[in-house]
Amino acid sequence: MLKSVNPGTTWWDGKGKTFKVLGIIDKEDGSTWVYYREDKGLHVSVLECQDYTCLIGAFVQRFRETP
């Protein structure tokens, strides 16, 4: 079962870091990519947070959605 990955949702890596989904892109080749950013809290500028991308299947294997 593929978990629901949506822009604005927050995910946890199991090692103490959280990440916010920025967007989901469906490519012409049929692949779906997740664009996400490390979430360091309200008091840290987004300029200090790393952005990432990966295929949606790898994303849901690597992360767990936070409540």
Secondary structure as UniProt FT lines:
FT   TURN            7..8
FT   STRAND          10..12
FT   STRAND          18..26
FT   TURN            28..29
FT   STRAND          32..39
FT   TURN            42..43
FT   HELIX           46..48
FT   STRAND          51..55
FT   HELIX           56..62
FT   STRAND          64..65
//
